């Protein structure tokens, strides 16, 4: 989206954009045919920030080509472009999608598609790669959130917004409670995953 287009949208009342960056690794974006370049995404982010447009950035972990290093690249990318807030999801191979077809062909499916969300409402890691296990992908979501939000610069920015606007303060406090509840529920899911893996016939007693 050219800067001029953003300027027109801003002049007509645009305040917030939800942007699907997905990954900070160009090859992963190519693998999923995202059709964007990281340098263009960086330029767009700078333009939006310059114009005072708030960005909520969304990212996906566990896409084809993912590795521990590409996860670190995506976290660094998110910290560099500095959206106001983020959402981190896990790759979900829904039946009928290209990702589902690939996962079936390559043997990447860790779980059945009906188990993409657990009993706590937490998204489960459906993909398992030879060099990247589903448990690492799952736990990387919490690492992503912590490394993004628990930086001094980000915390200062969030607290500054809270002090300037009482409504923002109320919203941020509510979001903070929900965030820590979310992390607690993810730890519960992580422990359950570990117990399931330990009890699996393929890993126990062989």
Phi and psi in degrees as GROMACS dihedral restraints (atoms count N, CA, C in turn):
[ dihedral_restraints ]
;  ai    aj    ak    al  type     phi  dphi    fc
    3     4     5     6     1   -62.7    20    10
    4     5     6     7     1   155.0    20    10
    6     7     8     9     1   -58.2    20    10
    7     8     9    10     1   -39.8    20    10
    9    10    11    12     1   -59.8    20    10
   10    11    12    13     1   -38.3    20    10
   12    13    14    15     1   -64.4    20    10
   13    14    15    16     1   -41.9    20    10
   15    16    17    18     1   -62.0    20    10
   16    17    18    19     1   -39.3    20    10
   18    19    20    21     1   -61.2    20    10
   19    20    21    22     1   -43.7    20    10
   21    22    23    24     1   -64.3    20    10
   22    23    24    25     1   -43.8    20    10
   24    25    26    27     1   -63.7    20    10
   25    26    27    28     1   -41.7    20    10
   27    28    29    30     1   -61.5    20    10
   28    29    30    31     1   -44.0    20    10
   30    31    32    33     1   -63.2    20    10
   31    32    33    34     1   -22.7    20    10
   33    34    35    36     1  -103.1    20    10
   34    35    36    37     1    18.5    20    10
   36    37    38    39     1   105.9    20    10
   37    38    39    40     1     2.7    20    10
   39    40    41    42     1   -64.8    20    10
   40    41    42    43     1   129.0    20    10
   42    43    44    45     1  -119.2    20    10
   43    44    45    46     1   -33.0    20    10
   45    46    47    48     1  -140.6    20    10
   46    47    48    49     1   138.1    20    10
   48    49    50    51     1  -125.1    20    10
   49    50    51    52     1   135.3    20    10
   51    52    53    54     1   -97.3    20    10
   52    53    54    55     1   115.9    20    10
   54    55    56    57     1  -116.4    20    10
   55    56    57    58     1   124.2    20    10
   57    58    59    60     1   -88.3    20    10
   58    59    60    61     1    86.6    20    10
   60    61    62    63     1   -73.8    20    10
   61    62    63    64     1   -35.5    20    10
   63    64    65    66     1    69.9    20    10
   64    65    66    67     1   -58.2    20    10
   66    67    68    69     1  -146.2    20    10
   67    68    69    70     1   156.6    20    10
   69    70    71    72     1  -102.4    20    10
   70    71    72    73     1    14.6    20    10
   72    73    74    75     1  -116.2    20    10
   73    74    75    76     1   123.6    20    10
   75    76    77    78     1   -63.7    20    10
   76    77    78    79     1   -37.9    20    10
   78    79    80    81     1   -65.0    20    10
   79    80    81    82     1   -37.6    20    10
   81    82    83    84     1   -64.4    20    10
   82    83    84    85     1   -41.7    20    10
   84    85    86    87     1   -60.9    20    10
   85    86    87    88     1   -38.8    20    10
   87    88    89    90     1   -66.1    20    10
   88    89    90    91     1   -40.0    20    10
   90    91    92    93     1   -60.4    20    10
   91    92    93    94     1   -37.1    20    10
   93    94    95    96     1   -95.4    20    10
   94    95    96    97     1     7.2    20    10
   96    97    98    99     1    56.1    20    10
   97    98    99   100     1    43.8    20    10
   99   100   101   102     1   -66.1    20    10
  100   101   102   103     1   -33.7    20    10
  102   103   104   105     1    80.2    20    10
  103   104   105   106     1    22.3    20    10
  105   106   107   108     1  -131.9    20    10
  106   107   108   109     1   159.6    20    10
  108   109   110   111     1  -111.8    20    10
  109   110   111   112     1   147.7    20    10
  111   112   113   114     1   -63.9    20    10
  112   113   114   115     1   -35.8    20    10
  114   115   116   117     1   -65.6    20    10
  115   116   117   118     1   -36.6    20    10
  117   118   119   120     1   -68.3    20    10
  118   119   120   121     1   -39.8    20    10
  120   121   122   123     1   -62.8    20    10
  121   122   123   124     1   -39.3    20    10
  123   124   125   126     1   -65.2    20    10
  124   125   126   127     1   -43.6    20    10
  126   127   128   129     1   -63.3    20    10
  127   128   129   130     1   -44.8    20    10
  129   130   131   132     1   -57.6    20    10
  130   131   132   133     1   -43.3    20    10
  132   133   134   135     1   -64.6    20    10
  133   134   135   136     1   -41.5    20    10
  135   136   137   138     1   -62.6    20    10
  136   137   138   139     1   -43.6    20    10
  138   139   140   141     1   -62.5    20    10
  139   140   141   142     1   -44.3    20    10
  141   142   143   144     1   -62.2    20    10
  142   143   144   145     1   -43.4    20    10
  144   145   146   147     1   -65.1    20    10
  145   146   147   148     1   -42.2    20    10
  147   148   149   150     1   -58.8    20    10
  148   149   150   151     1   -34.4    20    10
  150   151   152   153     1   -88.6    20    10
  151   152   153   154     1    -0.7    20    10
  153   154   155   156     1    78.7    20    10
  154   155   156   157     1    23.4    20    10
  156   157   158   159     1   -92.7    20    10
  157   158   159   160     1   124.2    20    10
  159   160   161   162     1   -76.8    20    10
  160   161   162   163     1   138.4    20    10
  162   163   164   165     1  -118.8    20    10
  163   164   165   166     1   129.8    20    10
  165   166   167   168     1  -103.5    20    10
  166   167   168   169     1   109.0    20    10
  168   169   170   171     1   -93.6    20    10
  169   170   171   172     1   136.6    20    10
  171   172   173   174     1  -114.3    20    10
  172   173   174   175     1   142.1    20    10
  174   175   176   177     1  -135.6    20    10
  175   176   177   178     1   154.1    20    10
  177   178   179   180     1  -127.8    20    10
  178   179   180   181     1   129.3    20    10
  180   181   182   183     1  -106.2    20    10
  181   182   183   184     1   144.1    20    10
  183   184   185   186     1    97.2    20    10
  184   185   186   187     1    15.0    20    10
  186   187   188   189     1   -74.4    20    10
  187   188   189   190     1   161.0    20    10
  189   190   191   192     1   -54.7    20    10
  190   191   192   193     1   131.0    20    10
  192   193   194   195     1    96.9    20    10
  193   194   195   196     1    -2.9    20    10
  195   196   197   198     1   -67.1    20    10
  196   197   198   199     1   146.5    20    10
  198   199   200   201     1  -150.5    20    10
  199   200   201   202     1   168.5    20    10
  201   202   203   204     1   -55.2    20    10
  202   203   204   205     1   -36.5    20    10
  204   205   206   207     1   -70.3    20    10
  205   206   207   208     1   -40.7    20    10
  207   208   209   210     1   -67.4    20    10
  208   209   210   211     1   -30.9    20    10
  210   211   212   213     1   -64.3    20    10
  211   212   213   214     1   -43.6    20    10
  213   214   215   216     1   -63.5    20    10
  214   215   216   217     1   -37.9    20    10
  216   217   218   219     1   -61.7    20    10
  217   218   219   220     1   -41.8    20    10
  219   220   221   222     1   -66.7    20    10
  220   221   222   223     1   -40.0    20    10
  222   223   224   225     1   -63.1    20    10
  223   224   225   226     1   -44.0    20    10
  225   226   227   228     1   -63.1    20    10
  226   227   228   229     1   -40.3    20    10
  228   229   230   231     1   -61.0    20    10
  229   230   231   232     1   -45.9    20    10
  231   232   233   234     1   -61.5    20    10
  232   233   234   235     1   -41.8    20    10
  234   235   236   237     1   -67.3    20    10
  235   236   237   238     1   -33.4    20    10
  237   238   239   240     1   -70.3    20    10
  238   239   240   241     1   -45.9    20    10
  240   241   242   243     1   -80.1    20    10
  241   242   243   244     1   -19.3    20    10
  243   244   245   246     1    53.3    20    10
  244   245   246   247     1    60.5    20    10
  246   247   248   249     1   -64.6    20    10
  247   248   249   250     1   160.8    20    10
  249   250   251   252     1   -62.5    20    10
  250   251   252   253     1   -46.8    20    10
  252   253   254   255     1  -139.4    20    10
  253   254   255   256     1   164.1    20    10
  255   256   257   258     1  -134.8    20    10
  256   257   258   259     1   161.5    20    10
  258   259   260   261     1  -133.7    20    10
  259   260   261   262     1   128.2    20    10
  261   262   263   264     1  -115.3    20    10
  262   263   264   265     1   122.3    20    10
  264   265   266   267     1  -118.1    20    10
  265   266   267   268     1   169.0    20    10
  267   268   269   270     1  -104.6    20    10
  268   269   270   271     1   144.5    20    10
  270   271   272   273     1   -57.0    20    10
  271   272   273   274     1   127.0    20    10
  273   274   275   276     1  -119.1    20    10
  274   275   276   277     1   107.0    20    10
  276   277   278   279     1   -82.3    20    10
  277   278   279   280     1    82.0    20    10
  279   280   281   282     1   -72.4    20    10
  280   281   282   283     1   139.9    20    10
  282   283   284   285     1   -54.4    20    10
  283   284   285   286     1   136.8    20    10
  285   286   287   288     1    96.6    20    10
  286   287   288   289     1   -11.2    20    10
  288   289   290   291     1   -93.2    20    10
  289   290   291   292     1   161.7    20    10
  291   292   293   294     1   -63.0    20    10
  292   293   294   295     1   -37.4    20    10
  294   295   296   297     1   -61.9    20    10
  295   296   297   298     1   -40.7    20    10
  297   298   299   300     1   -63.8    20    10
  298   299   300   301     1   -43.2    20    10
  300   301   302   303     1   -61.6    20    10
  301   302   303   304     1   -46.1    20    10
  303   304   305   306     1   -60.9    20    10
  304   305   306   307     1   -44.7    20    10
  306   307   308   309     1   -62.3    20    10
  307   308   309   310     1   -40.2    20    10
  309   310   311   312     1   -65.9    20    10
  310   311   312   313     1   -46.1    20    10
  312   313   314   315     1   -63.3    20    10
  313   314   315   316     1   -39.6    20    10
  315   316   317   318     1   -92.0    20    10
  316   317   318   319     1    -5.6    20    10
  318   319   320   321     1    73.2    20    10
  319   320   321   322     1    32.8    20    10
  321   322   323   324     1   -88.1    20    10
  322   323   324   325     1   -14.4    20    10
  324   325   326   327     1   -70.5    20    10
  325   326   327   328     1   120.9    20    10
  327   328   329   330     1   -88.8    20    10
  328   329   330   331     1   -32.2    20    10
  330   331   332   333     1  -136.9    20    10
  331   332   333   334     1   169.3    20    10
  333   334   335   336     1   -75.0    20    10
  334   335   336   337     1   150.1    20    10
  336   337   338   339     1   -65.1    20    10
  337   338   339   340     1   -18.8    20    10
  339   340   341   342     1   -76.3    20    10
  340   341   342   343     1    -2.6    20    10
  342   343   344   345     1  -113.8    20    10
  343   344   345   346     1    30.0    20    10
  345   346   347   348     1   -72.3    20    10
  346   347   348   349     1   -17.3    20    10
  348   349   350   351     1  -131.7    20    10
  349   350   351   352     1   135.7    20    10
  351   352   353   354     1   -88.0    20    10
  352   353   354   355     1  -174.6    20    10
  354   355   356   357     1   -67.6    20    10
  355   356   357   358     1   -16.8    20    10
  357   358   359   360     1   -91.0    20    10
  358   359   360   361     1    -0.6    20    10
  360   361   362   363     1    82.7    20    10
  361   362   363   364     1    13.1    20    10
  363   364   365   366     1   -94.4    20    10
  364   365   366   367     1   133.8    20    10
  366   367   368   369     1   -65.8    20    10
  367   368   369   370     1   133.4    20    10
  369   370   371   372     1   -98.9    20    10
  370   371   372   373     1   158.3    20    10
  372   373   374   375     1   -83.9    20    10
  373   374   375   376     1   110.3    20    10
  375   376   377   378     1   -90.2    20    10
  376   377   378   379     1   -16.6    20    10
  378   379   380   381     1  -105.2    20    10
  379   380   381   382     1   141.7    20    10
  381   382   383   384     1  -140.2    20    10
  382   383   384   385     1   113.2    20    10
  384   385   386   387     1  -103.2    20    10
  385   386   387   388     1   157.0    20    10
  387   388   389   390     1   -54.8    20    10
  388   389   390   391     1   -36.3    20    10
  390   391   392   393     1  -107.0    20    10
  391   392   393   394     1     9.1    20    10
  393   394   395   396     1  -153.7    20    10
  394   395   396   397     1   107.4    20    10
  396   397   398   399     1   -77.4    20    10
  397   398   399   400     1   160.1    20    10
  399   400   401   402     1   -62.9    20    10
  400   401   402   403     1   -33.7    20    10
  402   403   404   405     1   -67.3    20    10
  403   404   405   406     1   -37.7    20    10
  405   406   407   408     1   -66.0    20    10
  406   407   408   409     1   -43.0    20    10
  408   409   410   411     1   -60.4    20    10
  409   410   411   412     1   -45.5    20    10
  411   412   413   414     1   -61.1    20    10
  412   413   414   415     1   -48.6    20    10
  414   415   416   417     1   -70.2    20    10
  415   416   417   418     1   -20.3    20    10
  417   418   419   420     1   -69.4    20    10
  418   419   420   421     1   -21.8    20    10
  420   421   422   423     1   -63.2    20    10
  421   422   423   424     1   -47.5    20    10
  423   424   425   426     1   -63.7    20    10
  424   425   426   427     1   -41.1    20    10
  426   427   428   429     1   -59.2    20    10
  427   428   429   430     1   -41.8    20    10
  429   430   431   432     1   -59.4    20    10
  430   431   432   433     1   -52.3    20    10
  432   433   434   435     1   -59.5    20    10
  433   434   435   436     1   -45.2    20    10
  435   436   437   438     1   -64.9    20    10
  436   437   438   439     1   -44.4    20    10
  438   439   440   441     1   -69.8    20    10
  439   440   441   442     1   -27.0    20    10
  441   442   443   444     1   -80.1    20    10
  442   443   444   445     1   -49.9    20    10
  444   445   446   447     1   -84.8    20    10
  445   446   447   448     1   -28.0    20    10
  447   448   449   450     1   -95.0    20    10
  448   449   450   451     1    33.8    20    10
  450   451   452   453     1   -94.5    20    10
  451   452   453   454     1   144.6    20    10
  453   454   455   456     1   -54.4    20    10
  454   455   456   457     1   -42.8    20    10
  456   457   458   459     1   -63.8    20    10
  457   458   459   460     1   -43.4    20    10
  459   460   461   462     1   -68.7    20    10
  460   461   462   463     1   -42.8    20    10
  462   463   464   465     1   -63.5    20    10
  463   464   465   466     1   -40.0    20    10
  465   466   467   468     1   -62.1    20    10
  466   467   468   469     1   -43.1    20    10
  468   469   470   471     1   -62.9    20    10
  469   470   471   472     1   -45.0    20    10
  471   472   473   474     1   -65.9    20    10
  472   473   474   475     1   -44.1    20    10
  474   475   476   477     1   -66.6    20    10
  475   476   477   478     1   -35.1    20    10
  477   478   479   480     1   -62.4    20    10
  478   479   480   481     1   -42.4    20    10
  480   481   482   483     1   -63.7    20    10
  481   482   483   484     1   -36.2    20    10
  483   484   485   486     1   -65.9    20    10
  484   485   486   487     1   -40.6    20    10
  486   487   488   489     1   -70.7    20    10
  487   488   489   490     1   -28.8    20    10
  489   490   491   492     1   -79.2    20    10
  490   491   492   493     1   -24.9    20    10
  492   493   494   495     1  -140.6    20    10
  493   494   495   496     1   115.4    20    10
  495   496   497   498     1   -58.8    20    10
  496   497   498   499     1   -34.1    20    10
  498   499   500   501     1   -66.9    20    10
  499   500   501   502     1   -40.4    20    10
  501   502   503   504     1   -63.5    20    10
  502   503   504   505     1   -39.6    20    10
  504   505   506   507     1   -60.1    20    10
  505   506   507   508     1   -46.2    20    10
  507   508   509   510     1   -62.4    20    10
  508   509   510   511     1   -42.9    20    10
  510   511   512   513     1   -65.6    20    10
  511   512   513   514     1   -44.1    20    10
  513   514   515   516     1   -64.7    20    10
  514   515   516   517     1   -39.0    20    10
  516   517   518   519     1   -63.7    20    10
  517   518   519   520     1   -41.9    20    10
  519   520   521   522     1   -64.2    20    10
  520   521   522   523     1   -42.7    20    10
  522   523   524   525     1   -65.3    20    10
  523   524   525   526     1   -35.4    20    10
  525   526   527   528     1   -63.5    20    10
  526   527   528   529     1   -43.4    20    10
  528   529   530   531     1   -61.1    20    10
  529   530   531   532     1   -44.7    20    10
  531   532   533   534     1   -64.8    20    10
  532   533   534   535     1   -37.7    20    10
  534   535   536   537     1   -63.5    20    10
  535   536   537   538     1   -47.2    20    10
  537   538   539   540     1   -70.4    20    10
  538   539   540   541     1   -31.0    20    10
  540   541   542   543     1   -64.4    20    10
  541   542   543   544     1   -41.3    20    10
  543   544   545   546     1   -60.6    20    10
  544   545   546   547     1   -45.1    20    10
  546   547   548   549     1   -63.6    20    10
  547   548   549   550     1   -39.0    20    10
  549   550   551   552     1   -63.7    20    10
  550   551   552   553     1   -43.1    20    10
  552   553   554   555     1   -67.5    20    10
  553   554   555   556     1   -33.5    20    10
  555   556   557   558     1   -66.2    20    10
  556   557   558   559     1   -36.5    20    10
  558   559   560   561     1   -64.1    20    10
  559   560   561   562     1   -38.6    20    10
  561   562   563   564     1   -61.6    20    10
  562   563   564   565     1   -45.8    20    10
  564   565   566   567     1   -62.8    20    10
  565   566   567   568     1   -40.4    20    10
  567   568   569   570     1   -62.4    20    10
  568   569   570   571     1   -40.8    20    10
  570   571   572   573     1   -65.0    20    10
  571   572   573   574     1   -40.5    20    10
  573   574   575   576     1   -64.3    20    10
  574   575   576   577     1   -39.4    20    10
  576   577   578   579     1   -62.6    20    10
  577   578   579   580     1   -41.0    20    10
  579   580   581   582     1   -64.6    20    10
  580   581   582   583     1   -40.4    20    10
  582   583   584   585     1   -66.2    20    10
  583   584   585   586     1   -39.3    20    10
  585   586   587   588     1   -64.9    20    10
  586   587   588   589     1   -42.0    20    10
  588   589   590   591     1   -65.0    20    10
  589   590   591   592     1   -41.5    20    10
  591   592   593   594     1   -64.8    20    10
  592   593   594   595     1   -31.8    20    10
  594   595   596   597     1   -89.0    20    10
  595   596   597   598     1    -6.2    20    10
  597   598   599   600     1   -66.4    20    10
  598   599   600   601     1   136.3    20    10
  600   601   602   603     1   -59.4    20    10
  601   602   603   604     1   -27.3    20    10
  603   604   605   606     1   -74.7    20    10
  604   605   606   607     1   -18.2    20    10
  606   607   608   609     1  -117.8    20    10
  607   608   609   610     1   -12.8    20    10
  609   610   611   612     1  -114.9    20    10
  610   611   612   613     1   130.2    20    10
  612   613   614   615     1    77.7    20    10
  613   614   615   616     1    11.0    20    10
